[in-house]
């Protein structure tokens, strides 16, 4: 499980940014958890999904 910034690009060119802990990424599905709530992103409905791991603040 990795804390990350997740950028989701849609076919219309819109890009959304999400932050959370990636808990599952395979089979064209990404599931991340943000503040105890799980969210699912299906790659089938997007143009691209980019996951950028973050490092914990010290």
N, C-alpha and C positions, 0 to 999 in steps of 0.2 A: 504494500500500500504506500502510495507516494502523494505528498502534497504537491499540487500543481496549479498552474494557470492553464485553462483550457479555452482555446479559440475555436469557435464553430463557424464555418463559412457556409452560407446557404446558396442555392442555385441563383437567387436574384442578386447576389453580391453582398448581402448584409452579413456582418460579422458580429457575433456575440462573444463576450468574454465571461467566463465563469471561474471561480476559485473553489478548490475543495480537495478532498483526498480521493484519489483514483482507487477504487476497490475492485474493478473488473474491467478488462479491456481485451476483448477477443470476439470472434464471430460477428464482426461488424457492429458491435455494441460497446459502448463505454458507460460505465456506471461510476458516478462519483458521489461523495457524501459531503454535504456542507452543513455545518452546525447540527449534526445529527439527523439530517433529512437526506434520503437517497434520491438521486436524479439520474435518469437514463437518457442517453443520446444514441439514436440509431443512425449509423452512417448512411443508411439507405435514403434518408431524408435530407442529407447535407451534401455539399460539394467537397468539403474537407474538414477534418478535425485535427487540430494540432495540440499536443500536450507538451507543456514546458514545465518540468519539475522545478520546484522552488527549494531553496535551502532554508532550514529553520533559522530564525533570528537568534543571535547569541547575546 
